[in-house]
Amino acid sequence: MGPRAQTGRVHPHRCAVHTPVVRAARVATAPGKTSRRCQYRPVTWTDVRSLPLADPGTPPLRGPAAYLGWIARRQWGILLAAVSCGVVQFACQAFLPFLTGRAIDGGLQHGFGPDLLQAAGALLTLGVVSAAASAVGHRFDVANWLRAAFTTSQLVGRTTARSGHAVTRELPTGEVVSAVANDALRVGDLFAVTARFVGSLTAYAAVAVLMLQVSVPLGLVVLLGLPTVAATLGLLVKPLQRRQSAQREASGRLTTLGSDTVSGLRVLRGIGGESVFTGRYRRQSQLVRERGEDVAVTQSWLDALQVLLPGLFVTALVWMGAHMAIDGTITPGQLVTTYGYAAFLGWPVQNATEFLQATTRAVVATRKVLAVLRVVPAAGATPGAATMPPAGSTLVDEASGVTLEQGRVVALVSADPDESAAIATRLGRFDDEAEAGTPVLLGGVPLRDLPLADVRRRVVVAEAMPQLFSGSLAAGLDVRGQAGRDDLLAAIGLADAQDVLDSVPDGLDGELPEKGRSLSGGQRQRVALARALLTEAEILVLVEPTSAVDAHTEARIAARLSDARRGRTTLVVTASPLVLDHVDEVQLVVDGALVARGTHAGLLDGAAGPDVAATYRRVVGRRMDDDLPVEDTFDEAAPGDAPYGLSPVDLSTGGAA
């Protein structure tokens, strides 16, 4: 086998992060002892193309063939370069046995002379060209794998980010996770082996032609025998694909079960349900093992036949060539050529089998990826046709009558916290279908008719249960990438989150784990508040932004928040008197409809009527006894968090009116 035979076996995954250039470094471990560790040279711009892509594009969703063809067209340049290198390499390899046989016959006839030297020079040239094509082609193989895998991952990520809750409504969480973690890589695998497959076809055609020149019977054996071997191996592709699909389905369900269990682990411990979910996970993991064994059985037959059938083919070809050499039909050099081709042709068969396996896995993976990409976003599925109203336009929820006028800090109060949260969610346009009967108008234009990107830029909704992402604290705060360090520190001060800055090693540059698990519930809430403030949104909607902090911290946040947002449209969903006392206006909602507007003091004093005052007092009075939402009872409290001690009634309401 040529030089590419070995590099072809190196899985491109190993080259995706580090180049295969290593050096050994001695590291002191103890007095008198050293150990060796492997250090990788960092990847530079010249090693791989810039990824991820600025725009992954819009793929066809008709089926796996259309999607894979679209990927190929998107990266046709590097794919063509890889195929060209593969063709050159395998063509050189195909001519090596032919020239070797010619050199032997020439040497036997004329001895050591010009003919032999010319043949040796030609062999050396082909070897050098083949090695160069192998090295360059492998780099393009890795580039193809990276581009296809990253494009697929970006498409899944973009769809998930834009679809809202629609993706979890249609697909289990594990399916989405597996689409990025596994399926995208399988799509990339197909493009990593394509060049070797095309090169193998070229080599097969070249060998068949050369063998026909040596001997017609031997040439016919090559022409008919190799397709027979490939067709026999192809019979196992369908069963393998079916079993891989079943294994992929079971694995996706296991991932979903694991992610759901981990996310609800604290609740499970609280209700003693760990054993039930452990049993479910155990049963599903055993099912995945069984499906994996089914795949392994079929794969083992394929691997065994991949060695046996080409071996039988080689044996038959060499046997025929040896008898023909004894009979004088072919020369000794042609016999060497026959043996060389017999040994060489096992490589194209192996590559063809590898391509079939990669295609099978890619088709299975693409079906799962397309299931995610076909999810219709909950909002913005159709482009908005209306023109965005000018800045400062009034935002109105027609179903309830809640109105946000330019430059006012408004509090929304309701006896039912779910009711007020639902109104706030509608103001952010998260589900066009569900909100069709409850339109929201911006400057008199329905939000659903406006471009979603523009709505997201102008209207920001920070929900009651904030989600934080892993990464540096600075990156988690500055989601729009437009804030300087002074802006970050100012927002942290407004949210009274200095203790978070002190608790994270390296401050703003320190790393937060997934979901901010190293922070308490109150700290996460204050970080999310700072993040919302940093968006500098024209209209900012905050749902219970201080429900998880103590009264002193809440009072500081309320005063700073009102001052910071003064002159810009802001809605705060809360029933806390500490916050209500600082806003410009309070809007009271009862049974989903606006019943009164006024200042906190005015509503308490009966400016809107005695019945409204009584209702308002009941709501804000109850809030004074509720400090902590239910999710925070499972967290370790931090300075600034609300204290423990909720009653069962408090737990049912989430600690907030």
GINORVEN-V12882 format. One record per residue. N is the residue number from 1. RES is the residue in one small letter. D_FIRST is the distance of its C-alpha to the first C-alpha in Angstrom with 1 decimal. Layout:
# GINORVEN-V12882
n=N res=RES d_first=D_FIRST
n=N res=RES d_first=D_FIRST
This chain:
# GINORVEN-V12882
n=1 res=m d_first=0.0
n=2 res=g d_first=3.8
n=3 res=p d_first=6.8
n=4 res=r d_first=7.8
n=5 res=a d_first=5.9
n=6 res=q d_first=8.3
n=7 res=t d_first=11.1
n=8 res=g d_first=11.1
n=9 res=r d_first=12.2
n=10 res=v d_first=15.0
n=11 res=h d_first=18.0
n=12 res=p d_first=19.9
n=13 res=h d_first=23.1
n=14 res=r d_first=22.4
n=15 res=c d_first=22.5
n=16 res=a d_first=25.6
n=17 res=v d_first=28.1
n=18 res=h d_first=26.6
n=19 res=t d_first=24.1
n=20 res=p d_first=21.5
n=21 res=v d_first=23.5
n=22 res=v d_first=25.4
n=23 res=r d_first=27.8
n=24 res=a d_first=29.5
n=25 res=a d_first=33.3
n=26 res=r d_first=35.9
n=27 res=v d_first=38.4
n=28 res=a d_first=41.7
n=29 res=t d_first=42.4
n=30 res=a d_first=45.3
n=31 res=p d_first=47.2
n=32 res=g d_first=45.1
n=33 res=k d_first=41.9
n=34 res=t d_first=39.0
n=35 res=s d_first=36.0
n=36 res=r d_first=32.8
n=37 res=r d_first=31.9
n=38 res=c d_first=29.1
n=39 res=q d_first=30.3
n=40 res=y d_first=28.5
n=41 res=r d_first=29.3
n=42 res=p d_first=31.1
n=43 res=v d_first=29.7
n=44 res=t d_first=31.5
n=45 res=w d_first=32.3
n=46 res=t d_first=29.6
n=47 res=d d_first=26.8
n=48 res=v d_first=27.5
n=49 res=r d_first=30.1
n=50 res=s d_first=33.5
n=51 res=l d_first=33.7
n=52 res=p d_first=35.6
n=53 res=l d_first=36.6
n=54 res=a d_first=40.2
n=55 res=d d_first=40.5
n=56 res=p d_first=38.0
n=57 res=g d_first=39.8
n=58 res=t d_first=41.3
n=59 res=p d_first=38.9
n=60 res=p d_first=39.9
n=61 res=l d_first=40.6
n=62 res=r d_first=40.6
n=63 res=g d_first=37.5
n=64 res=p d_first=33.8
n=65 res=a d_first=32.7
n=66 res=a d_first=35.2
n=67 res=y d_first=34.4
n=68 res=l d_first=30.6
n=69 res=g d_first=31.3
n=70 res=w d_first=33.7
n=71 res=i d_first=31.2
n=72 res=a d_first=28.7
n=73 res=r d_first=31.6
n=74 res=r d_first=32.6
n=75 res=q d_first=29.4
n=76 res=w d_first=28.4
n=77 res=g d_first=28.0
n=78 res=i d_first=25.2
n=79 res=l d_first=23.7
n=80 res=l d_first=23.7
n=81 res=a d_first=22.3
n=82 res=a d_first=19.3
n=83 res=v d_first=18.8
n=84 res=s d_first=19.2
n=85 res=c d_first=16.5
n=86 res=g d_first=14.1
n=87 res=v d_first=15.3
n=88 res=v d_first=14.9
n=89 res=q d_first=11.4
n=90 res=f d_first=10.2
n=91 res=a d_first=12.8
n=92 res=c d_first=11.5
n=93 res=q d_first=8.1
n=94 res=a d_first=10.4
n=95 res=f d_first=12.6
n=96 res=l d_first=10.5
n=97 res=p d_first=11.0
n=98 res=f d_first=14.6
n=99 res=l d_first=15.5
n=100 res=t d_first=14.3
n=101 res=g d_first=16.6
n=102 res=r d_first=19.3
n=103 res=a d_first=19.2
n=104 res=i d_first=19.7
n=105 res=d d_first=22.5
n=106 res=g d_first=24.1
n=107 res=g d_first=24.1
n=108 res=l d_first=25.6
n=109 res=q d_first=28.3
n=110 res=h d_first=29.2
n=111 res=g d_first=27.9
n=112 res=f d_first=26.9
n=113 res=g d_first=28.1
n=114 res=p d_first=27.6
n=115 res=d d_first=25.4
n=116 res=l d_first=22.8
n=117 res=l d_first=23.1
n=118 res=q d_first=22.7
n=119 res=a d_first=19.5
n=120 res=a d_first=18.1
n=121 res=g d_first=19.3
n=122 res=a d_first=17.7
n=123 res=l d_first=14.3
n=124 res=l d_first=15.1
n=125 res=t d_first=16.4
n=126 res=l d_first=13.4
n=127 res=g d_first=11.2
n=128 res=v d_first=14.0
n=129 res=v d_first=14.6
n=130 res=s d_first=11.1
n=131 res=a d_first=11.4
n=132 res=a d_first=14.9
n=133 res=a d_first=14.4
n=134 res=s d_first=12.0
n=135 res=a d_first=14.8
n=136 res=v d_first=17.6
n=137 res=g d_first=16.3
n=138 res=h d_first=15.9
n=139 res=r d_first=19.5
n=140 res=f d_first=20.6
n=141 res=d d_first=19.0
n=142 res=v d_first=21.1
n=143 res=a d_first=24.0
n=144 res=n d_first=23.8
n=145 res=w d_first=23.8
n=146 res=l d_first=26.7
n=147 res=r d_first=28.7
n=148 res=a d_first=28.6
n=149 res=a d_first=29.3
n=150 res=f d_first=32.0
n=151 res=t d_first=33.6
n=152 res=t d_first=33.9
n=153 res=s d_first=35.3
n=154 res=q d_first=37.8
n=155 res=l d_first=38.9
n=156 res=v d_first=39.6
n=157 res=g d_first=41.3
n=158 res=r d_first=43.4
n=159 res=t d_first=44.5
n=160 res=t d_first=45.4
n=161 res=a d_first=47.4
n=162 res=r d_first=49.2
n=163 res=s d_first=49.9
n=164 res=g d_first=52.2
n=165 res=h d_first=53.1
n=166 res=a d_first=52.0
n=167 res=v d_first=48.4
n=168 res=t d_first=49.7
n=169 res=r d_first=52.1
n=170 res=e d_first=49.5
n=171 res=l d_first=46.5
n=172 res=p d_first=46.1
n=173 res=t d_first=45.2
n=174 res=g d_first=42.1
n=175 res=e d_first=40.7
n=176 res=v d_first=41.1
n=177 res=v d_first=39.5
n=178 res=s d_first=36.5
n=179 res=a d_first=36.1
n=180 res=v d_first=35.5
n=181 res=a d_first=33.8
n=182 res=n d_first=31.4
n=183 res=d d_first=31.5
n=184 res=a d_first=31.0
n=185 res=l d_first=27.7
n=186 res=r d_first=26.6
n=187 res=v d_first=27.5
n=188 res=g d_first=25.4
n=189 res=d d_first=22.3
n=190 res=l d_first=22.4
n=191 res=f d_first=22.3
n=192 res=a d_first=19.5
n=193 res=v d_first=17.1
n=194 res=t d_first=18.8
n=195 res=a d_first=16.8
n=196 res=r d_first=13.4
n=197 res=f d_first=15.4
n=198 res=v d_first=17.0
n=199 res=g d_first=13.9
n=200 res=s d_first=12.6
n=201 res=l d_first=16.0
n=202 res=t d_first=15.9
n=203 res=a d_first=12.8
n=204 res=y d_first=14.5
n=205 res=a d_first=17.7
n=206 res=a d_first=16.3
n=207 res=v d_first=14.7
n=208 res=a d_first=18.0
n=209 res=v d_first=20.1
n=210 res=l d_first=18.3
n=211 res=m d_first=18.5
n=212 res=l d_first=22.1
n=213 res=q d_first=22.8
n=214 res=v d_first=21.5
n=215 res=s d_first=23.3
n=216 res=v d_first=25.1
n=217 res=p d_first=24.7
n=218 res=l d_first=21.0
n=219 res=g d_first=20.8
n=220 res=l d_first=23.1
n=221 res=v d_first=21.0
n=222 res=v d_first=18.1
n=223 res=l d_first=20.7
n=224 res=l d_first=22.5
n=225 res=g d_first=20.1
n=226 res=l d_first=17.6
n=227 res=p d_first=20.5
n=228 res=t d_first=22.2
n=229 res=v d_first=19.5
n=230 res=a d_first=19.4
n=231 res=a d_first=23.2
n=232 res=t d_first=23.6
n=233 res=l d_first=21.6
n=234 res=g d_first=23.7
n=235 res=l d_first=26.8
n=236 res=l d_first=26.2
n=237 res=v d_first=26.1
n=238 res=k d_first=29.9
n=239 res=p d_first=30.8
n=240 res=l d_first=28.3
n=241 res=q d_first=29.8
n=242 res=r d_first=33.3
n=243 res=r d_first=32.7
n=244 res=q d_first=31.0
n=245 res=s d_first=34.1
n=246 res=a d_first=36.4
n=247 res=q d_first=34.6
n=248 res=r d_first=34.7
n=249 res=e d_first=38.4
n=250 res=a d_first=39.3
n=251 res=s d_first=37.4
n=252 res=g d_first=39.3
n=253 res=r d_first=42.6
n=254 res=l d_first=41.8
n=255 res=t d_first=41.2
n=256 res=t d_first=44.5
n=257 res=l d_first=46.3
n=258 res=g d_first=45.0
n=259 res=s d_first=45.9
n=260 res=d d_first=49.3
n=261 res=t d_first=50.0
n=262 res=v d_first=49.1
n=263 res=s d_first=51.2
n=264 res=g d_first=54.2
n=265 res=l d_first=53.8
n=266 res=r d_first=57.0
n=267 res=v d_first=59.0
n=268 res=l d_first=57.5
n=269 res=r d_first=58.7
n=270 res=g d_first=62.0
n=271 res=i d_first=62.6
n=272 res=g d_first=60.9
n=273 res=g d_first=58.2
n=274 res=e d_first=55.2
n=275 res=s d_first=55.0
n=276 res=v d_first=55.1
n=277 res=f d_first=52.1
n=278 res=t d_first=50.3
n=279 res=g d_first=50.7
n=280 res=r d_first=49.4
n=281 res=y d_first=46.3
n=282 res=r d_first=45.7
n=283 res=r d_first=45.9
n=284 res=q d_first=43.7
n=285 res=s d_first=41.0
n=286 res=q d_first=41.1
n=287 res=l d_first=40.7
n=288 res=v d_first=37.6
n=289 res=r d_first=36.2
n=290 res=e d_first=37.0
n=291 res=r d_first=35.4
n=292 res=g d_first=32.3
n=293 res=e d_first=32.2
n=294 res=d d_first=32.5
n=295 res=v d_first=29.4
n=296 res=a d_first=27.6
n=297 res=v d_first=28.5
n=298 res=t d_first=27.2
n=299 res=q d_first=24.0
n=300 res=s d_first=23.5
n=301 res=w d_first=24.0
n=302 res=l d_first=21.5
n=303 res=d d_first=18.8
n=304 res=a d_first=19.7
n=305 res=l d_first=19.7
n=306 res=q d_first=16.3
n=307 res=v d_first=15.0
n=308 res=l d_first=17.8
n=309 res=l d_first=18.0
n=310 res=p d_first=14.4
n=311 res=g d_first=14.8
n=312 res=l d_first=18.1
n=313 res=f d_first=16.8
n=314 res=v d_first=14.3
n=315 res=t d_first=17.3
n=316 res=a d_first=19.7
n=317 res=l d_first=17.7
n=318 res=v d_first=17.2
n=319 res=w d_first=20.9
n=320 res=m d_first=22.1
n=321 res=g d_first=20.4
n=322 res=a d_first=21.7
n=323 res=h d_first=25.2
n=324 res=m d_first=25.2
n=325 res=a d_first=24.2
n=326 res=i d_first=27.1
n=327 res=d d_first=29.4
n=328 res=g d_first=28.6
n=329 res=t d_first=27.5
n=330 res=i d_first=24.2
n=331 res=t d_first=23.6
n=332 res=p d_first=21.5
n=333 res=g d_first=19.2
n=334 res=q d_first=18.9
n=335 res=l d_first=18.2
n=336 res=v d_first=15.2
n=337 res=t d_first=14.2
n=338 res=t d_first=14.9
n=339 res=y d_first=12.8
n=340 res=g d_first=9.7
n=341 res=y d_first=10.5
n=342 res=a d_first=11.4
n=343 res=a d_first=8.1
n=344 res=f d_first=6.4
n=345 res=l d_first=9.5
n=346 res=g d_first=9.3
n=347 res=w d_first=7.4
n=348 res=p d_first=10.4
n=349 res=v d_first=12.7
n=350 res=q d_first=11.8
n=351 res=n d_first=12.4
n=352 res=a d_first=15.5
n=353 res=t d_first=16.8
n=354 res=e d_first=16.4
n=355 res=f d_first=18.3
n=356 res=l d_first=20.9
n=357 res=q d_first=21.5
n=358 res=a d_first=21.8
n=359 res=t d_first=24.2
n=360 res=t d_first=26.2
n=361 res=r d_first=26.6
n=362 res=a d_first=27.4
n=363 res=v d_first=30.1
n=364 res=v d_first=31.7
n=365 res=a d_first=31.7
n=366 res=t d_first=33.1
n=367 res=r d_first=35.9
n=368 res=k d_first=37.0
n=369 res=v d_first=36.7
n=370 res=l d_first=38.8
n=371 res=a d_first=41.4
n=372 res=v d_first=42.0
n=373 res=l d_first=42.0
n=374 res=r d_first=44.5
n=375 res=v d_first=47.1
n=376 res=v d_first=50.1
n=377 res=p d_first=51.4
n=378 res=a d_first=54.8
n=379 res=a d_first=56.1
n=380 res=g d_first=55.2
n=381 res=a d_first=53.4
n=382 res=t d_first=55.3
n=383 res=p d_first=55.7
n=384 res=g d_first=59.2
n=385 res=a d_first=61.4
n=386 res=a d_first=64.3
n=387 res=t d_first=64.9
n=388 res=m d_first=64.9
n=389 res=p d_first=68.5
n=390 res=p d_first=69.6
n=391 res=a d_first=69.3
n=392 res=g d_first=72.0
n=393 res=s d_first=72.2
n=394 res=t d_first=73.6
n=395 res=l d_first=71.3
n=396 res=v d_first=73.1
n=397 res=d d_first=72.2
n=398 res=e d_first=74.4
n=399 res=a d_first=74.3
n=400 res=s d_first=75.8
n=401 res=g d_first=77.5
n=402 res=v d_first=75.7
n=403 res=t d_first=75.8
n=404 res=l d_first=74.1
n=405 res=e d_first=76.0
n=406 res=q d_first=74.8
n=407 res=g d_first=75.1
n=408 res=r d_first=76.4
n=409 res=v d_first=75.1
n=410 res=v d_first=75.8
n=411 res=a d_first=75.6
n=412 res=l d_first=75.0
n=413 res=v d_first=76.8
n=414 res=s d_first=76.8
n=415 res=a d_first=78.0
n=416 res=d d_first=74.7
n=417 res=p d_first=71.7
n=418 res=d d_first=69.3
n=419 res=e d_first=71.5
n=420 res=s d_first=71.4
n=421 res=a d_first=67.7
n=422 res=a d_first=67.2
n=423 res=i d_first=69.3
n=424 res=a d_first=67.3
n=425 res=t d_first=64.0
n=426 res=r d_first=65.4
n=427 res=l d_first=66.2
n=428 res=g d_first=62.5
n=429 res=r d_first=61.4
n=430 res=f d_first=58.8
n=431 res=d d_first=59.2
n=432 res=d d_first=60.4
n=433 res=e d_first=60.9
n=434 res=a d_first=62.8
n=435 res=e d_first=64.9
n=436 res=a d_first=65.9
n=437 res=g d_first=69.3
n=438 res=t d_first=69.8
n=439 res=p d_first=69.2
n=440 res=v d_first=69.0
n=441 res=l d_first=70.2
n=442 res=l d_first=69.4
n=443 res=g d_first=72.1
n=444 res=g d_first=73.1
n=445 res=v d_first=69.6
n=446 res=p d_first=67.7
n=447 res=l d_first=64.7
n=448 res=r d_first=62.5
n=449 res=d d_first=63.1
n=450 res=l d_first=61.9
n=451 res=p d_first=58.3
n=452 res=l d_first=56.9
n=453 res=a d_first=55.3
n=454 res=d d_first=58.7
n=455 res=v d_first=60.4
n=456 res=r d_first=57.9
n=457 res=r d_first=58.7
n=458 res=r d_first=62.4
n=459 res=v d_first=62.9
n=460 res=v d_first=61.3
n=461 res=v d_first=62.0
n=462 res=a d_first=61.4
n=463 res=e d_first=61.5
n=464 res=a d_first=63.2
n=465 res=m d_first=60.0
n=466 res=p d_first=57.8
n=467 res=q d_first=54.1
n=468 res=l d_first=52.4
n=469 res=f d_first=48.7
n=470 res=s d_first=46.6
n=471 res=g d_first=46.3
n=472 res=s d_first=48.7
n=473 res=l d_first=52.4
n=474 res=a d_first=52.8
n=475 res=a d_first=50.1
n=476 res=g d_first=51.6
n=477 res=l d_first=55.0
n=478 res=d d_first=54.2
n=479 res=v d_first=52.5
n=480 res=r d_first=53.4
n=481 res=g d_first=52.2
n=482 res=q d_first=55.4
n=483 res=a d_first=57.2
n=484 res=g d_first=57.6
n=485 res=r d_first=58.1
n=486 res=d d_first=61.8
n=487 res=d d_first=61.6
n=488 res=l d_first=59.5
n=489 res=l d_first=62.1
n=490 res=a d_first=64.9
n=491 res=a d_first=63.5
n=492 res=i d_first=63.0
n=493 res=g d_first=66.6
n=494 res=l d_first=67.8
n=495 res=a d_first=66.1
n=496 res=d d_first=67.4
n=497 res=a d_first=63.9
n=498 res=q d_first=64.2
n=499 res=d d_first=63.6
n=500 res=v d_first=60.2
n=501 res=l d_first=59.4
n=502 res=d d_first=60.6
n=503 res=s d_first=58.7
n=504 res=v d_first=55.3
n=505 res=p d_first=53.7
n=506 res=d d_first=53.3
n=507 res=g d_first=55.7
n=508 res=l d_first=54.5
n=509 res=d d_first=51.0
n=510 res=g d_first=50.8
n=511 res=e d_first=48.5
n=512 res=l d_first=49.8
n=513 res=p d_first=48.0
n=514 res=e d_first=47.4
n=515 res=k d_first=50.7
n=516 res=g d_first=52.5
n=517 res=r d_first=52.8
n=518 res=s d_first=54.0
n=519 res=l d_first=57.1
n=520 res=s d_first=60.1
n=521 res=g d_first=61.2
n=522 res=g d_first=63.8
n=523 res=q d_first=61.4
n=524 res=r d_first=58.9
n=525 res=q d_first=61.7
n=526 res=r d_first=62.9
n=527 res=v d_first=59.4
n=528 res=a d_first=59.1
n=529 res=l d_first=62.6
n=530 res=a d_first=61.6
n=531 res=r d_first=58.5
n=532 res=a d_first=60.7
n=533 res=l d_first=63.1
n=534 res=l d_first=60.4
n=535 res=t d_first=59.6
n=536 res=e d_first=63.0
n=537 res=a d_first=63.2
n=538 res=e d_first=66.2
n=539 res=i d_first=66.9
n=540 res=l d_first=65.9
n=541 res=v d_first=66.4
n=542 res=l d_first=66.3
n=543 res=v d_first=66.5
n=544 res=e d_first=68.2
n=545 res=p d_first=66.8
n=546 res=t d_first=69.0
n=547 res=s d_first=69.2
n=548 res=a d_first=67.3
n=549 res=v d_first=69.2
n=550 res=d d_first=72.6
n=551 res=a d_first=75.8
n=552 res=h d_first=75.9
n=553 res=t d_first=72.4
n=554 res=e d_first=73.0
n=555 res=a d_first=76.2
n=556 res=r d_first=74.4
n=557 res=i d_first=71.5
n=558 res=a d_first=74.1
n=559 res=a d_first=76.0
n=560 res=r d_first=73.0
n=561 res=l d_first=71.3
n=562 res=s d_first=74.5
n=563 res=d d_first=75.0
n=564 res=a d_first=71.3
n=565 res=r d_first=71.3
n=566 res=r d_first=74.8
n=567 res=g d_first=75.0
n=568 res=r d_first=71.8
n=569 res=t d_first=71.5
n=570 res=t d_first=70.7
n=571 res=l d_first=71.1
n=572 res=v d_first=71.1
n=573 res=v d_first=71.1
n=574 res=t d_first=73.2
n=575 res=a d_first=76.4
n=576 res=s d_first=76.8
n=577 res=p d_first=80.1
n=578 res=l d_first=78.6
n=579 res=v d_first=76.4
n=580 res=l d_first=79.0
n=581 res=d d_first=81.5
n=582 res=h d_first=79.4
n=583 res=v d_first=78.3
n=584 res=d d_first=80.2
n=585 res=e d_first=80.6
n=586 res=v d_first=80.1
n=587 res=q d_first=79.4
n=588 res=l d_first=80.3
n=589 res=v d_first=78.7
n=590 res=v d_first=80.1
n=591 res=d d_first=78.6
n=592 res=g d_first=76.1
n=593 res=a d_first=78.8
n=594 res=l d_first=80.1
n=595 res=v d_first=83.6
n=596 res=a d_first=84.5
n=597 res=r d_first=83.6
n=598 res=g d_first=85.0
n=599 res=t d_first=84.8
n=600 res=h d_first=84.2
n=601 res=a d_first=87.7
n=602 res=g d_first=89.2
n=603 res=l d_first=87.6
n=604 res=l d_first=88.8
n=605 res=d d_first=92.3
n=606 res=g d_first=92.5
n=607 res=a d_first=92.1
n=608 res=a d_first=90.4
n=609 res=g d_first=92.9
n=610 res=p d_first=93.6
n=611 res=d d_first=91.3
n=612 res=v d_first=88.3
n=613 res=a d_first=89.3
n=614 res=a d_first=89.4
n=615 res=t d_first=86.0
n=616 res=y d_first=84.6
n=617 res=r d_first=86.1
n=618 res=r d_first=84.7
n=619 res=v d_first=81.1
n=620 res=v d_first=81.2
n=621 res=g d_first=83.3
n=622 res=r d_first=80.8
n=623 res=r d_first=78.0
n=624 res=m d_first=79.8
n=625 res=d d_first=79.2
n=626 res=d d_first=75.5
n=627 res=d d_first=73.1
n=628 res=l d_first=69.7
n=629 res=p d_first=67.4
n=630 res=v d_first=66.1
n=631 res=e d_first=62.5
n=632 res=d d_first=63.8
n=633 res=t d_first=65.4
n=634 res=f d_first=61.9
n=635 res=d d_first=61.1
n=636 res=e d_first=62.3
n=637 res=a d_first=65.0
n=638 res=a d_first=64.9
n=639 res=p d_first=67.7
n=640 res=g d_first=68.8
n=641 res=d d_first=67.8
n=642 res=a d_first=70.4
n=643 res=p d_first=71.7
n=644 res=y d_first=71.1
n=645 res=g d_first=73.8
n=646 res=l d_first=73.3
n=647 res=s d_first=75.2
n=648 res=p d_first=73.8
n=649 res=v d_first=75.5
n=650 res=d d_first=73.7
n=651 res=l d_first=70.4
n=652 res=s d_first=71.0
n=653 res=t d_first=71.8
n=654 res=g d_first=69.0
n=655 res=g d_first=71.5
n=656 res=a d_first=72.5
n=657 res=a d_first=74.9
